[in-house]
Amino acid sequence: DQQVKQNSPSLSVQEGRISILNCDYTNSMFDYFLWYKKYPAEGPTFLISISSIKDKNEDGRFTVFLNKSAKHLSLHIVPSQPGDSAVYFCAASGTSGTYKYIFGTGTRLKVLA
Amino acid sequence: DAGVIQSPRHEVTEMGQEVTLRCKPISGHDYLFWYRQTMMRGLELLIYFNNNVPIDDSGMPEDRFSAKMPNASFSTLKIQPSEPRDSAVYFCASSYPTGPGELFFGEGSRLTVL
């Protein structure tokens, strides 16, 4: 079963607008969450993370929101740029003695110029 | 600093052949992960090591898959015998020893089994 779910396989957004990518998880033991960005023929690269003690973390144009009660997180990109076009993966792990990172299936973002 | 190094970048083989994928983690990282990327399942964790010891191999799909980490700077993922459904991109990643945090991925090994 998929413990980390990204239900939107793709998303298209106009340049300059906000991109919102969503992620849901089922395991309440997860307490650390990460977003990765992947370009074709490259490995995923780290984008931003959030610990369960926070509900928001911001880094430049990227903000991650965590709603623990809903087991939901989202990544906001404002403003979106054509270079943001990539596949975005969310990942989750627990800190209670294991650092097993579980990834979602990814959302392909296309930012239209 | 060199990142995670994987080889080969591309492998094309025939069904039934043995495939060995290699990974050199970033020096000083003591967690090493093997992932497989497919369209249907996204990035799927196969196995991970801590200090060269396999911690969780529950993601390894079948006995045809095996992974080893003989020392801190080298790991292999072996498929024997390979099947067409094993075709995917296999990623190796490593991370710092200080608990959860960023994973550093290699560029991947694209495997095609004919």
HADDOCK unambig.tbl for C-alpha pairs under 7 A between the chains (distance, minus, plus):
assign (segid A and resid 42 and name CA) (segid B and resid 107 and name CA) 4.90 0.50 0.50
assign (segid A and resid 43 and name CA) (segid B and resid 105 and name CA) 5.48 0.50 0.50
assign (segid A and resid 43 and name CA) (segid B and resid 106 and name CA) 5.48 0.50 0.50
assign (segid A and resid 43 and name CA) (segid B and resid 107 and name CA) 4.26 0.50 0.50
assign (segid A and resid 43 and name CA) (segid B and resid 108 and name CA) 6.07 0.50 0.50
assign (segid A and resid 44 and name CA) (segid B and resid 105 and name CA) 6.11 0.50 0.50
assign (segid A and resid 45 and name CA) (segid B and resid 104 and name CA) 6.95 0.50 0.50
assign (segid A and resid 45 and name CA) (segid B and resid 105 and name CA) 6.89 0.50 0.50
assign (segid A and resid 46 and name CA) (segid B and resid 102 and name CA) 6.35 0.50 0.50
assign (segid A and resid 95 and name CA) (segid B and resid 100 and name CA) 6.51 0.50 0.50
assign (segid A and resid 99 and name CA) (segid B and resid 99 and name CA) 6.83 0.50 0.50
assign (segid A and resid 99 and name CA) (segid B and resid 100 and name CA) 5.71 0.50 0.50
assign (segid A and resid 102 and name CA) (segid B and resid 45 and name CA) 6.71 0.50 0.50
assign (segid A and resid 103 and name CA) (segid B and resid 43 and name CA) 5.70 0.50 0.50
assign (segid A and resid 103 and name CA) (segid B and resid 44 and name CA) 6.77 0.50 0.50
assign (segid A and resid 104 and name CA) (segid B and resid 42 and name CA) 6.20 0.50 0.50
assign (segid A and resid 104 and name CA) (segid B and resid 43 and name CA) 6.75 0.50 0.50
assign (segid A and resid 105 and name CA) (segid B and resid 41 and name CA) 5.61 0.50 0.50
assign (segid A and resid 105 and name CA) (segid B and resid 42 and name CA) 3.73 0.50 0.50
assign (segid A and resid 105 and name CA) (segid B and resid 43 and name CA) 6.33 0.50 0.50
assign (segid A and resid 106 and name CA) (segid B and resid 42 and name CA) 6.16 0.50 0.50
